Amino acid sequence: MWWVKLIVIVLLIAAVVALARALFSLVRNQGGEGKTMRALAWRVGFSAAVFLFILLSMYMGWIKPHDVNPGTRDGQIIEQGDARG
């Protein structure tokens, strides 16, 4: 499902933008006004939203987790002729 990947990418980009805004406000010495903390709070919120959305997507069956090594499934070596999956 392409739209799940799009939502995750948009949320991750939003987290990076919020982190950049926090950096710029910190460099410009606007930390006393609360802009840095507000931007960092937004970044944490976006990161948590990505995590929760990935969990929801797995629960709903929109995405399926897989092994890190593409040559194995559940720790067992997959034969080349295996058509499952």
N, C-alpha and C positions, 0 to 999 in steps of 0.2 A: 504494500500500500504506500504509494508515493506521498500521500498527504501526511502520513505519520512522520516520515523523514523530514518533510518540509516544516512541520510544526516544531520538531526537535531542533532543527537548524535555526529557525527564527528565534526560538527561546535562547539558544546558546549565543547567537549573535547579540541579542538584547543583554545578556549577562556580560558579554565582553564590552559592549558600549557603556553599560553602567559602571564597570570597573575602570574604563578609560575616563569617564566623567569624574569618578572619585579621585583618580590620579591628578587630573587637571585642577580640580578644586584644591587638592592638597598642595600642589606645586604653587598655585597662585595665593596660597596662604589664606584660603577661605574656610579652613577647617573649623574655626571658631563659630561660624554661622550655621554649622550643622549640615552643610552641603555634602561634605565627604561622608559622613555617617549615613545620610539619607541615600546617597548613591550606592554605598556598600550594602545597605539593607535591601535595596532593589536587586542588587546582584545576587545576594543570598536567596531572595525570593524567586528570581528567575531560575537559579540552579535547582532549588527545591521543586519548582514546577516541572523542570525537565525530568528529574528523578521520578516524581509521582506520575507524570504522563507516561514514562516508559513502563512503570509498573502497571498502570491501568491498561496500556496497550498489550502487554503480555497477558494480563488477566482476561481481556476481551478477545484475545486471539488475533489481534491485528498484526502483531509481530511474534516471531518464535525465536527463543534463545537457541544458540548453537554452540558447539565446541569451538575453542580457539584454534585448534589444529584441524584443518579441513579433511585430513586423512583419517580421522578417528570419529567415532560416534559413541558417546557415553564411555570414553576411555578405551574402547575396543577398536582395533584397526579395521578399516573398511576395505573390503576387496574391491578391485577395479570394476568388476562386473555387477556390483551391487546397485540395483536400480531404485532402492528406496529413497525417499526423502526429498 
